[in-house]
């Protein structure tokens, strides 16, 4: 394959640009004999989407590097100056990063670009969690935040998430303005930048540390619903195995668990230290059973009651519990969410602190089980589009209007939040809540799996599945668009022998939600499925949900639904 003419022109621009360093140019020259690779690196600009940037690390316009980070930050700086206009003093932005390759370098690059634009960059010197970044934006009353992370993507990726002054990821109307300003940066020479020494001397680069860490830990610990009982020794016999999967969760999760009274927390030693290669796992994702292999081995040795895992930036938490046979079972995000909704609302009711106007927020692809449980306790349930930014936006609306009191927010992809201290999912808090739920029920002689079975018996057996198809590059993007167009233009009337009773096309901006390329089909038996292109990965995701009278019946129903839908998707 020879290089596309348009792509070749962009490559030459990079090679001739005096603002690009020689090392980057050498990396590109070394690829002259690999036109396919160059095409992929330059066929487009790495898209600054609603969540920021995410891509493979390397030289090129379609890669994560200091130049694409610098360009994004220059656009963001203009947005911060716009939105902070009229406020007293210099605007400020909090920056944190995870354990990935080049995360510290990209964080500092962003800080120096902000500083050159007259914005105070408040930077964590070493890895911190995404929820702490969200908390710090609110706690320090900053004008925005940047988290350098690619969440649970493979090791070759990194990313750059942008937060507003509320501590939430940008919602569409905010993101659209930032995107237009980023696109307005026509060349790298337009990126303002000063040195670290200049930024520090001018008070435009400030380093954060212990005080901010302590504020975050104590705020999370203050949301414990069992702190007094745990302090009295009620959790002393609960054995917890924890793995941060080489990411940021190691210190904060252990500190919070210790703070509220847990004494038997053992960290998986092979996965304790930060490692950008995530060398002990195929994927640093607590949604996948394989990520818990070492934790299960250690759990068997220690006879652990619960295994807890967090992803690299510690915003997602996965839990593994024992069933009646003593075998370890990985809870899905929907199952953990349902257990936590029941635990949080149940304990609040017990204590007489459950507000009359309480609300639980979930996404449109999240199980209805938590919703049914929440309504059982008298709480209202609101749905949002996929993405915790929408849950955060609702929380802020509640604070402004007083219409509801936020109780709990969650999504099926292992993201949970209680309390109003942050505007993003928090695996530190979720680790604390799932651990104290395990301790609370253990005093009643029950495991969390038995609690789940009890919820099934009371509310119905809800079962969900997620199927993903990865389609990389230019051709993959076209395939994903083609699949969505096929289902949108030719909606099914029945699936797996069950009538489709409702088609929801969220691209039309329905139910008061922003427009998004998502299709949901609801069937006559209350089962449903959703087709949704991922906003952060080259994937199309298909979500499935059924409700049955028993686990075997629900498993059979979900298998039939998955088979029928994926056959058409794969065709």
GUSE-234757 format. One record per residue (C-alpha): chain; x, y, z. Coordinates in nm, 3 decimals, padded with zeros to 5 digits. Example, Ala and Ser with C-alpha at 12.3 -4.5 7.8 and 13.67 -1.06 7.14 Angstrom:
- chain,X,Y,Z
- A,01.230,-00.450,00.780
- A,01.367,-00.106,00.714
***
This chain:
- chain,X,Y,Z
- A,00.000,00.000,00.000
- A,00.128,00.348,-00.085
- A,00.059,00.643,00.140
- A,-00.258,00.844,00.075
- A,-00.173,01.186,-00.077
- A,-00.354,01.376,00.197
- A,-00.184,01.167,00.468
- A,00.158,01.215,00.307
- A,00.108,01.593,00.319
- A,00.033,01.582,00.694
- A,00.341,01.361,00.757
- A,00.555,01.615,00.571
- A,00.407,01.899,00.777
- A,00.520,01.723,01.094
- A,00.867,01.654,00.952
- A,00.913,02.020,00.848
- A,00.755,02.181,01.155
- A,01.030,02.356,01.359
- A,00.821,02.327,01.677
- A,00.838,01.943,01.667
- A,01.144,01.788,01.830
- A,01.400,01.581,01.643
- A,01.329,01.259,01.835
- A,00.968,01.262,01.713
- A,01.081,01.324,01.355
- A,01.324,01.031,01.376
- A,01.041,00.805,01.497
- A,00.840,00.905,01.187
- A,01.131,00.866,00.943
- A,01.184,00.513,01.076
- A,00.829,00.429,00.960
- A,00.877,00.536,00.595
- A,00.887,00.169,00.489
- A,00.557,00.101,00.675
- A,00.290,00.300,00.488
- A,00.005,00.114,00.665
- A,00.136,00.225,01.004
- A,00.189,00.583,00.887
- A,-00.161,00.590,00.736
- A,-00.312,00.483,01.068
- A,-00.107,00.742,01.258
- A,-00.205,01.030,01.030
- A,-00.533,00.953,00.849
- A,-00.712,01.177,01.101
- A,-00.647,01.391,01.406
- A,-00.691,01.216,01.739
- A,-01.045,01.318,01.812
- A,-01.114,01.537,02.112
- A,-01.454,01.392,02.201
- A,-01.697,01.453,02.485
- A,-01.465,01.264,02.723
- A,-01.142,01.425,02.600
- A,-00.865,01.233,02.423
- A,-00.784,00.862,02.418
- A,-00.549,00.681,02.183
- A,-00.235,00.477,02.125
- A,00.087,00.645,02.242
- A,00.325,00.749,01.964
- A,00.417,01.016,01.709
- A,00.139,01.124,01.473
- A,-00.178,01.328,01.456
- A,-00.389,01.020,01.547
- A,-00.175,00.934,01.851
- A,-00.131,01.041,02.213
- A,00.186,01.251,02.236
- A,00.298,01.583,02.382
- A,00.183,01.769,02.071
- A,-00.173,01.634,02.064
- A,-00.187,01.687,02.444
- A,-00.051,02.041,02.400
- A,-00.305,02.124,02.131
- A,-00.595,01.992,02.342
- A,-00.471,02.191,02.641
- A,-00.438,02.513,02.442
- A,-00.803,02.481,02.337
- A,-00.903,02.395,02.694
- A,-00.707,02.695,02.828
- A,-00.908,02.927,02.605
- A,-01.229,02.768,02.734
- A,-01.121,02.806,03.100
- A,-01.036,03.174,03.042
- A,-01.375,03.224,02.874
- A,-01.579,03.058,03.149
- A,-01.379,03.212,03.437
- A,-01.405,03.565,03.298
- A,-01.514,03.813,03.563
- A,-01.409,03.594,03.857
- A,-01.158,03.724,04.110
- A,-00.798,03.603,04.084
- A,-00.635,03.371,03.835
- A,-00.834,03.066,03.720
- A,-00.699,02.725,03.826
- A,-00.707,02.367,03.698
- A,-00.629,02.049,03.897
- A,-00.423,01.781,03.716
- A,-00.372,01.418,03.817
- A,-00.247,01.106,03.641
- A,-00.245,00.726,03.667
- A,00.031,00.465,03.627
- A,00.038,00.449,03.246
- A,00.338,00.516,03.023
- A,00.399,00.890,02.974
- A,00.125,00.988,03.221
- A,00.362,01.211,03.427
- A,00.504,01.370,03.109
- A,00.160,01.443,02.961
- A,00.043,01.587,03.297
- A,00.338,01.825,03.316
- A,00.297,01.922,02.948
- A,-00.066,02.017,03.015
- A,00.038,02.213,03.325
- A,00.301,02.416,03.137
- A,00.059,02.504,02.857
- A,-00.203,02.616,03.109
- A,00.058,02.819,03.297
- A,00.167,02.993,02.975
- A,-00.196,03.099,02.933
- A,-00.205,03.255,03.282
- A,-00.393,02.964,03.444
- A,-00.268,02.818,03.774
- A,-00.198,02.446,03.726
- A,-00.232,02.254,04.053
- A,-00.056,01.927,03.989
- A,-00.029,01.600,04.183
- A,00.338,01.491,04.165
- A,00.265,01.118,04.161
- A,-00.024,00.893,04.070
- A,-00.370,00.967,04.210
- A,-00.715,00.829,04.138
- A,-00.974,00.979,03.903
- A,-01.228,01.025,04.187
- A,-00.968,01.216,04.390
- A,-00.919,01.446,04.090
- A,-01.296,01.505,04.075
- A,-01.308,01.564,04.452
- A,-01.009,01.803,04.440
- A,-01.169,02.022,04.171
- A,-01.466,02.074,04.406
- A,-01.268,02.087,04.731
- A,-01.018,02.345,04.600
- A,-01.286,02.534,04.403
- A,-01.092,02.506,04.078
- A,-01.224,02.605,03.736
- A,-01.160,02.263,03.584
- A,-00.959,01.944,03.595
- A,-00.752,01.711,03.377
- A,-00.703,01.341,03.446
- A,-00.436,01.169,03.237
- A,-00.556,00.809,03.208
- A,-00.688,00.557,02.958
- A,-00.888,00.378,03.230
- A,-00.873,00.001,03.160
- A,-00.755,00.020,02.796
- A,-00.453,-00.192,02.688
- A,-00.102,-00.072,02.790
- A,-00.025,00.098,02.458
- A,-00.303,00.353,02.522
- A,-00.319,00.672,02.722
- A,-00.584,00.940,02.749
- A,-00.683,01.282,02.879
- A,-01.017,01.339,03.053
- A,-01.145,01.692,03.107
- A,-01.354,01.804,03.406
- A,-01.566,02.115,03.461
- A,-01.572,02.334,03.774
- A,-01.829,02.099,03.934
- A,-01.579,01.811,03.914
- A,-01.775,01.628,03.644
- A,-01.661,01.525,03.298
- A,-01.775,01.769,03.032
- A,-02.134,01.723,02.917
- A,-02.213,01.774,02.545
- A,-02.276,02.151,02.539
- A,-01.950,02.213,02.730
- A,-01.754,01.961,02.524
- A,-01.877,02.111,02.195
- A,-01.730,02.450,02.288
- A,-01.397,02.298,02.396
- A,-01.386,02.087,02.078
- A,-01.438,02.396,01.860
- A,-01.156,02.579,02.043
- A,-00.922,02.278,02.011
- A,-01.001,02.254,01.639
- A,-00.923,02.627,01.612
- A,-00.559,02.561,01.705
- A,-00.428,02.533,01.351
- A,-00.060,02.466,01.419
- A,00.163,02.357,01.704
- A,00.333,02.699,01.695
- A,00.009,02.844,01.838
- A,00.048,02.637,02.157
- A,00.172,02.862,02.437
- A,00.419,02.698,02.675
- A,00.665,02.806,02.944
- A,00.928,02.607,03.132
- A,00.866,02.436,03.465
- A,01.106,02.679,03.636
- A,00.921,02.981,03.493
- A,00.582,02.839,03.590
- A,00.693,02.768,03.949
- A,00.861,03.109,03.986
- A,00.543,03.286,03.871
- A,00.320,03.081,04.102
- A,00.148,02.924,03.802
- A,00.257,02.567,03.887
- A,00.155,02.449,04.235
- A,00.224,02.099,04.367
- A,-00.050,01.921,04.567
- A,00.012,01.653,04.828
- A,-00.064,01.516,05.176
- A,-00.330,01.768,05.281
- A,-00.541,01.698,04.971
- A,-00.493,01.321,05.013
- A,-00.613,01.334,05.374
- A,-00.917,01.548,05.284
- A,-01.022,01.291,05.022
- A,-00.967,00.984,05.245
- A,-01.159,01.128,05.541
- A,-01.445,01.247,05.317
- A,-01.489,00.896,05.174
- A,-01.457,00.733,05.518
- A,-01.724,00.970,05.656
- A,-01.977,00.804,05.421
- A,-01.937,00.464,05.590
- A,-02.266,00.326,05.718
- A,-02.097,00.080,05.957
- A,-01.805,00.277,06.101
- A,-01.918,00.246,06.465
- A,-01.983,-00.129,06.436
- A,-01.651,-00.187,06.257
- A,-01.467,00.016,06.520
- A,-01.630,-00.213,06.778
- A,-01.476,-00.516,06.606
- A,-01.772,-00.631,06.395
- A,-01.552,-00.667,06.085
- A,-01.245,-00.819,06.250
- A,-01.302,-01.167,06.108
- A,-01.376,-01.052,05.751
- A,-01.084,-01.154,05.526
- A,-01.040,-00.916,05.230
- A,-00.801,-00.964,04.937
- A,-00.745,-00.649,04.731
- A,-00.575,-00.589,04.396
- A,-00.518,-00.244,04.244
- A,-00.416,-00.417,03.915
- A,-00.092,-00.215,03.903
- A,-00.285,00.113,03.919
- A,-00.364,00.403,04.151
- A,-00.594,00.226,04.399
- A,-00.335,00.064,04.626
- A,-00.287,00.338,04.885
- A,-00.630,00.509,04.895
- A,-00.834,00.188,04.912
- A,-00.618,00.044,05.190
- A,-00.621,00.374,05.381
- A,-01.001,00.402,05.370
- A,-01.055,00.037,05.472
- A,-00.811,00.079,05.760
- A,-00.968,00.413,05.858
- A,-01.314,00.262,05.906
- A,-01.184,-00.038,06.102
- A,-01.097,-00.329,05.871
- A,-00.799,-00.524,06.005
- A,-00.755,-00.811,05.758
- A,-00.683,-00.660,05.418
- A,-00.418,-00.837,05.208
- A,-00.294,-00.686,04.882
- A,-00.200,-00.917,04.593
- A,00.180,-00.865,04.606
- A,00.243,-00.922,04.232
- A,-00.007,-00.647,04.143
- A,00.059,-00.397,04.420
- A,00.314,-00.172,04.250
- A,00.236,00.067,03.960
- A,00.322,-00.088,03.623
- A,00.231,00.074,03.290
- A,00.264,-00.263,03.116
- A,00.010,-00.427,03.352
- A,00.238,-00.726,03.319
- A,00.038,-00.982,03.520
- A,-00.293,-00.946,03.331
- A,-00.420,-00.953,02.973
- A,-00.632,-00.649,03.054
- A,-00.630,-00.437,03.375
- A,-01.008,-00.453,03.388
- A,-01.197,-00.573,03.699
- A,-01.495,-00.650,03.472
- A,-01.302,-00.957,03.349
- A,-01.261,-01.275,03.553
- A,-00.903,-01.325,03.429
- A,-00.795,-01.005,03.608
- A,-00.874,-01.182,03.940
- A,-00.664,-01.495,03.875
- A,-00.391,-01.403,04.125
- A,-00.643,-01.262,04.375
- A,-00.839,-01.590,04.367
- A,-00.522,-01.792,04.428
- A,-00.435,-01.574,04.728
- A,-00.799,-01.578,04.841
- A,-00.799,-01.959,04.851
- A,-00.479,-01.958,05.060
- A,-00.623,-01.708,05.310
- A,-00.983,-01.834,05.295
- A,-01.087,-01.480,05.203
- A,-01.453,-01.379,05.218
- A,-01.432,-01.119,04.942
- A,-01.187,-01.018,04.669
- A,-01.188,-00.657,04.548
- A,-01.020,-00.521,04.235
- A,-00.990,-00.167,04.096
- A,-00.887,-00.052,03.749
- A,-00.576,00.163,03.677
- A,-00.735,00.502,03.758
- A,-00.949,00.350,04.036
- A,-01.289,00.464,03.920
- A,-01.421,00.107,03.860
- A,-01.451,-00.164,04.124
- A,-01.512,-00.536,04.077
- A,-01.592,-00.784,04.355
- A,-01.562,-01.163,04.384
- A,-01.757,-01.350,04.653
- A,-01.813,-01.711,04.759
- A,-02.126,-01.905,04.668
- A,-02.285,-02.181,04.882
- A,-02.035,-02.436,04.749
- A,-01.750,-02.210,04.858
- A,-01.646,-02.129,04.500
- A,-01.554,-01.776,04.398
- A,-01.811,-01.597,04.178
- A,-01.733,-01.268,04.000
- A,-02.021,-01.029,04.055
- A,-02.130,-00.827,03.753
- A,-02.153,-00.450,03.780
- A,-02.530,-00.482,03.785
- A,-02.521,-00.738,04.068
- A,-02.277,-00.535,04.282
- A,-02.488,-00.227,04.213
- A,-02.809,-00.398,04.324
- A,-02.643,-00.524,04.645
- A,-02.510,-00.176,04.723
- A,-02.844,-00.004,04.650
- A,-03.013,-00.246,04.891
- A,-02.739,-00.209,05.152
- A,-02.716,00.172,05.140
- A,-03.091,00.240,05.134
- A,-03.161,-00.040,05.381
- A,-02.908,00.087,05.636
- A,-03.033,00.445,05.595
- A,-03.390,00.328,05.656
- A,-03.272,00.134,05.963
- A,-03.105,00.447,06.098
- A,-03.401,00.671,06.012
- A,-03.186,00.884,05.778
- A,-03.349,00.793,05.445
- A,-03.483,01.119,05.300
- A,-03.836,01.136,05.155
- A,-03.710,01.289,04.831
- A,-03.421,01.045,04.780
- A,-03.317,00.947,04.429
- A,-03.105,00.675,04.269
- A,-02.959,00.747,03.924
- A,-02.859,00.481,03.671
- A,-02.788,00.464,03.298
- A,-03.015,00.335,03.021
- A,-02.796,00.023,02.977
- A,-02.795,-00.064,03.347
- A,-03.015,-00.344,03.490
- A,-03.362,-00.260,03.618
- A,-03.297,-00.466,03.933
- A,-03.144,-00.177,04.129
- A,-03.432,00.044,04.017
- A,-03.690,-00.202,04.149
- A,-03.503,-00.223,04.483
- A,-03.472,00.158,04.507
- A,-03.846,00.204,04.449
- A,-03.914,-00.059,04.718
- A,-03.748,00.184,04.963
- A,-03.952,00.475,04.830
- A,-03.673,00.634,04.627
- A,-03.724,00.782,04.282
- A,-03.516,00.638,03.997
- A,-03.381,00.848,03.710
- A,-03.216,00.722,03.392
- A,-02.933,00.892,03.202
- A,-02.734,00.817,02.891
- A,-02.423,00.600,02.930
- A,-02.141,00.788,03.097
- A,-02.104,00.898,03.457
- A,-02.089,01.262,03.347
- A,-02.465,01.251,03.304
- A,-02.513,01.113,03.656
- A,-02.286,01.393,03.783
- A,-02.490,01.651,03.592
- A,-02.812,01.526,03.758
- A,-02.645,01.546,04.101
- A,-02.558,01.911,04.041
- A,-02.917,01.981,03.932
- A,-03.042,01.824,04.257
- A,-02.812,02.052,04.459
- A,-02.937,02.358,04.272
- A,-03.310,02.279,04.282
- A,-03.345,02.073,04.602
- A,-03.591,01.854,04.409
- A,-03.416,01.533,04.514
- A,-03.149,01.417,04.755
- A,-02.889,01.206,04.576
- A,-02.853,00.863,04.738
- A,-02.661,00.648,04.493
- A,-02.557,00.649,04.128
- A,-02.423,00.360,03.925
- A,-02.369,00.207,03.584
- A,-02.328,-00.154,03.474
- A,-01.962,-00.099,03.386
- A,-01.856,-00.119,03.753
- A,-01.893,00.252,03.836
- A,-02.058,00.361,04.164
- A,-02.096,00.674,04.377
- A,-02.271,00.775,04.700
- A,-02.238,01.119,04.862
- A,-02.194,01.451,04.684
- A,-01.817,01.502,04.732
- A,-01.731,01.406,04.371
- A,-01.896,01.398,04.028
- A,-01.740,01.079,03.893
- A,-01.755,00.713,03.988
- A,-01.532,00.617,04.278
- A,-01.383,00.271,04.329
- A,-01.234,00.380,04.664
- A,-01.585,00.444,04.800
- A,-01.728,00.136,04.624
- A,-01.453,-00.084,04.776
- A,-01.546,00.050,05.120
- A,-01.922,-00.003,05.072
- A,-01.896,-00.356,04.929
- A,-01.653,-00.456,05.208
- A,-01.874,-00.319,05.485
- A,-02.181,-00.480,05.327
- A,-01.992,-00.813,05.335
- A,-01.904,-00.757,05.702
- A,-02.261,-00.651,05.792
- A,-02.418,-00.959,05.634
- A,-02.148,-01.191,05.770
- A,-02.267,-01.102,06.122
- A,-02.605,-01.238,06.004
- A,-02.442,-01.558,05.876
- A,-02.480,-01.463,05.506
- A,-02.236,-01.420,05.219
- A,-02.295,-01.150,04.959
- A,-02.389,-01.420,04.708
- A,-02.663,-01.539,04.944
- A,-02.777,-01.177,04.977
- A,-02.799,-01.160,04.596
- A,-03.004,-01.481,04.586
- A,-03.236,-01.330,04.845
- A,-03.284,-01.023,04.627
- A,-03.362,-01.249,04.328
- A,-03.624,-01.434,04.534
- A,-03.782,-01.107,04.644
- A,-03.765,-00.898,04.327
- A,-03.717,-01.142,04.036
- A,-03.408,-01.287,03.868
- A,-03.250,-01.016,03.655
- A,-02.970,-01.126,03.426
- A,-02.758,-00.921,03.186
- A,-02.489,-00.976,02.927
- A,-02.254,-00.752,02.729
- A,-02.115,-00.845,02.389
- A,-01.846,-00.627,02.228
- A,-01.704,-00.631,01.878
- A,-01.369,-00.456,01.831
- A,-01.329,-00.291,01.490
- A,-01.006,-00.094,01.468
- A,-00.896,00.179,01.231
- A,-01.070,00.353,00.945
- A,-01.243,00.037,00.815
- A,-01.363,-00.054,01.164
- A,-01.527,00.285,01.211
- A,-01.710,00.243,00.879
- A,-01.831,-00.106,00.984
- A,-01.967,00.023,01.315
- A,-02.154,00.302,01.133
- A,-02.293,00.046,00.886
- A,-02.421,-00.181,01.167
- A,-02.599,00.108,01.339
- A,-02.754,00.222,01.010
- A,-02.879,-00.131,00.935
- A,-03.062,-00.164,01.269
- A,-03.193,00.193,01.254
- A,-03.326,00.163,00.896
- A,-03.456,-00.195,00.938
- A,-03.579,-00.227,01.298
- A,-03.681,-00.581,01.400
- A,-04.046,-00.662,01.477
- A,-03.949,-00.971,01.678
- A,-03.627,-01.117,01.818
- A,-03.577,-01.480,01.928
- A,-03.950,-01.537,01.878
- A,-04.050,-01.250,02.110
- A,-04.234,-00.942,01.982
- A,-04.055,-00.603,01.993
- A,-04.297,-00.363,02.163
- A,-04.085,-00.046,02.169
- A,-03.793,00.098,01.973
- A,-03.602,00.385,02.134
- A,-03.366,00.582,01.910
- A,-03.168,00.809,02.140
- A,-03.024,00.993,01.838
- A,-03.363,01.170,01.836
- A,-03.296,01.323,02.180
- A,-03.579,01.137,02.358
- A,-03.686,01.133,02.726
- A,-03.528,01.476,02.779
- A,-03.181,01.330,02.717
- A,-02.915,01.468,02.480
- A,-02.892,01.314,02.133
- A,-02.666,01.007,02.119
- A,-02.614,00.728,01.866
- A,-02.783,00.454,02.073
- A,-03.067,00.215,01.986
- A,-03.274,00.029,02.248
- A,-03.531,-00.241,02.172
- A,-03.779,-00.347,02.442
- A,-03.950,-00.687,02.402
- A,-04.289,-00.814,02.512
- A,-04.143,-01.020,02.798
- A,-03.967,-00.711,02.953
- A,-03.631,-00.816,02.814
- A,-03.434,-00.557,02.616
- A,-03.114,-00.501,02.424
- A,-02.913,-00.192,02.328
- A,-02.668,-00.124,02.044
- A,-02.412,00.144,02.123
- A,-02.079,00.239,01.964
- A,-01.820,00.296,02.239
- A,-01.718,00.657,02.289
- A,-01.365,00.568,02.399
- A,-01.268,00.246,02.218
- A,-01.298,00.112,01.860
- A,-01.591,-00.110,01.959
- A,-01.960,-00.160,01.915
- A,-02.124,-00.275,02.238
- A,-02.448,-00.473,02.263
- A,-02.617,-00.488,02.604
- A,-02.878,-00.752,02.691
- A,-03.115,-00.784,02.988
- A,-03.385,-01.034,03.087
- A,-03.601,-01.099,03.392
- A,-03.694,-01.456,03.480
- A,-03.859,-01.665,03.751
- A,-03.536,-01.851,03.822
- A,-03.166,-01.837,03.735
- A,-03.181,-02.129,03.485
- A,-03.483,-01.971,03.307
- A,-03.312,-01.630,03.293
- A,-02.988,-01.784,03.161
- A,-03.175,-01.967,02.887
- A,-03.364,-01.651,02.789
- A,-03.052,-01.433,02.776
- A,-02.865,-01.693,02.566
- A,-03.148,-01.699,02.310
- A,-03.152,-01.319,02.294
- A,-02.773,-01.289,02.259
- A,-02.760,-01.554,01.983
- A,-03.036,-01.389,01.777
- A,-02.897,-01.034,01.798
- A,-02.525,-01.113,01.753
- A,-02.600,-01.328,01.447
- A,-02.736,-01.020,01.272
- A,-02.462,-00.788,01.405
- A,-02.187,-01.024,01.287
- A,-02.351,-01.062,00.947
***
